[in-house]
């Protein structure tokens, strides 16, 4: 008969670290899979900087030439999605052909997985000088906090 072995102390800490690493790896794999599907459907993904401050998660997204009404943002408790369309402006000059065009046009989409407990309802987004800034305030994580639950006597006496 095999006795079950319980992880204690250092082993438990190592198991938690391993679980966190596997979770981050899975999230990165999921983001890459979604990004690959989006790129296959003729969309482009704008570059993103993801930063963490003491009280918020902040995203900086490069979207030059776009206005607020051309950008849509959706958020859930697991991911933030930014999408829209950048249309090519036709100039008044009669251009015969482009010799070089390195800017991206058309539909764009970017999905950023959220690995933090954030308040989606209190999120703020602003675009200025081609830089979209999205601020997601953190919520104090209550996992592992012990709550006292009162016990009442139900015997009726």
Phi and psi in degrees as a GROMACS rama.xvg file:
@    title "Ramachandran Plot"
@    xaxis  label "Phi"
@    yaxis  label "Psi"
@TYPE xy
-97.5716  129.109  UNK-2
-87.362  135.743  UNK-3
-67.6234  140.141  UNK-4
-107.537  129.816  UNK-5
-98.1689  138.836  UNK-6
-77.5453  130.94  UNK-7
-131.023  152.792  UNK-8
55.7716  -116.607  UNK-9
-64.1967  -37.6073  UNK-10
-62.3036  -40.3645  UNK-11
-63.6513  -42.0741  UNK-12
-62.025  -43.3842  UNK-13
-64.7657  -38.316  UNK-14
-65.1743  -38.4055  UNK-15
-65.1353  -42.5331  UNK-16
-63.2102  -42.3607  UNK-17
-62.8708  -43.8391  UNK-18
-60.3332  -42.5287  UNK-19
-64.7943  -41.3477  UNK-20
-64.1039  -43.4014  UNK-21
-64.4674  -38.5582  UNK-22
-62.2675  -44.0454  UNK-23
-65.1062  -40.1955  UNK-24
-63.3933  -43.9455  UNK-25
-63.2535  -42.3518  UNK-26
-63.8815  -41.5364  UNK-27
-65.0537  -39.7185  UNK-28
-64.8895  -40.9567  UNK-29
-64.8032  -42.7854  UNK-30
-62.8692  -41.8625  UNK-31
-65.229  -38.352  UNK-32
-65.8201  -44.6663  UNK-33
-65.6051  -42.5764  UNK-34
-62.6988  -38.8281  UNK-35
-64.1559  -41.4343  UNK-36
-63.8124  -41.9259  UNK-37
-66.5089  -39.8233  UNK-38
-68.9048  -30.6605  UNK-39
-67.3072  -25.6914  UNK-40
-93.898  28.1768  UNK-41
63.175  40.122  UNK-42
-113.896  163.395  UNK-43
-120.458  155.499  UNK-44
-113.21  117.909  UNK-45
-70.2922  150.643  UNK-46
-69.889  144.486  UNK-47
-130.083  137.888  UNK-48
-108.542  129.237  UNK-49
-114.962  120.184  UNK-50
-125.254  151.985  UNK-51
-121.146  129.26  UNK-52
-110.867  -178.536  UNK-53
-64.3868  -30.4402  UNK-54
-121.796  3.48465  UNK-55
-158.751  163.15  UNK-56
-106.671  129.502  UNK-57
-123.243  130.639  UNK-58
-112.909  136.702  UNK-59
-118.426  120.86  UNK-60
-121.782  126.9  UNK-61
-80.4056  114.8  UNK-62
-137.269  67.4592  UNK-63
-65.0732  139.61  UNK-64
82.747  2.66179  UNK-65
-104.148  152.295  UNK-66
-109.202  169.78  UNK-67
-60.2911  -33.859  UNK-68
-76.4055  -8.35268  UNK-69
-94.8809  -2.76103  UNK-70
-116.897  134.998  UNK-71
-121.343  141.563  UNK-72
-131.659  130.166  UNK-73
-126.632  141.468  UNK-74
-137.179  143.231  UNK-75
-128.134  -174.216  UNK-76
-76.3524  -7.39068  UNK-77
-115.851  -18.9705  UNK-78
-155.921  158.923  UNK-79
-120.026  128.742  UNK-80
-118.81  130.971  UNK-81
-121.2  127.278  UNK-82
-149.862  167.236  UNK-83
165.976  -158.876  UNK-84
-145.757  133.356  UNK-85
-108.213  114.11  UNK-86
-92.209  144.363  UNK-87
-76.1326  129.44  UNK-88
-86.8898  129.19  UNK-89
-88.1275  125.283  UNK-90
-80.8381  160.898  UNK-91
-66.6303  -24.7615  UNK-92
-73.3375  142.666  UNK-93
-81.2271  94.7428  UNK-94
-82.3271  127.178  UNK-95
-75.7933  -45.0227  UNK-96
-161.338  158.537  UNK-97
-88.2894  129.433  UNK-98
-82.7741  -30.647  UNK-99
-154.759  130.699  UNK-100
-139.925  105.896  UNK-101
-103.563  -8.4531  UNK-102
-80.047  150.736  UNK-103
-94.2627  137.97  UNK-104
-132.028  164.659  UNK-105
101.221  -163.715  UNK-106
-71.4954  144.477  UNK-107
-131.27  156.03  UNK-108
-158.383  143.469  UNK-109
-146.314  129.428  UNK-110
-115.402  126.431  UNK-111
-116.549  118.526  UNK-112
-69.8466  140.04  UNK-113
-103.448  116.011  UNK-114
-105.431  14.374  UNK-115
-121.812  159.992  UNK-116
-87.3188  106.528  UNK-117
-122.982  159.457  UNK-118
-93.6102  101.606  UNK-119
-68.0986  -34.1039  UNK-120
-65.4285  -29.8429  UNK-121
-97.2573  11.9915  UNK-122
-67.4842  148.747  UNK-123
-130.717  143.428  UNK-124
-137.34  139.95  UNK-125
-146.806  139.503  UNK-126
-116.156  130.492  UNK-127
-148.861  130.448  UNK-128
54.528  39.3745  UNK-129
77.4211  8.65381  UNK-130
-119.183  115.923  UNK-131
-87.5244  127.803  UNK-132
-116.917  122.522  UNK-133
-115.73  126.092  UNK-134
-115.624  122.184  UNK-135
-114.725  105.996  UNK-136
-64.7942  139.063  UNK-137
-76.4572  149.585  UNK-138
-107.118  137.578  UNK-139
-60.8994  123.255  UNK-140
-71.508  126.393  UNK-141
-102.161  4.38693  UNK-142
-66.2171  136.542  UNK-143
86.3855  -7.25399  UNK-144
-84.5604  134.619  UNK-145
-90.4165  126.958  UNK-146
-104.918  137.45  UNK-147
-84.4669  128.555  UNK-148
-113.093  120.03  UNK-149
-68.9788  142.58  UNK-150
-108.412  126.474  UNK-151
-107.291  154.237  UNK-152
-88.0037  115.626  UNK-153
-96.228  13.2944  UNK-154
-79.0255  -11.1503  UNK-155
80.6219  8.1767  UNK-156
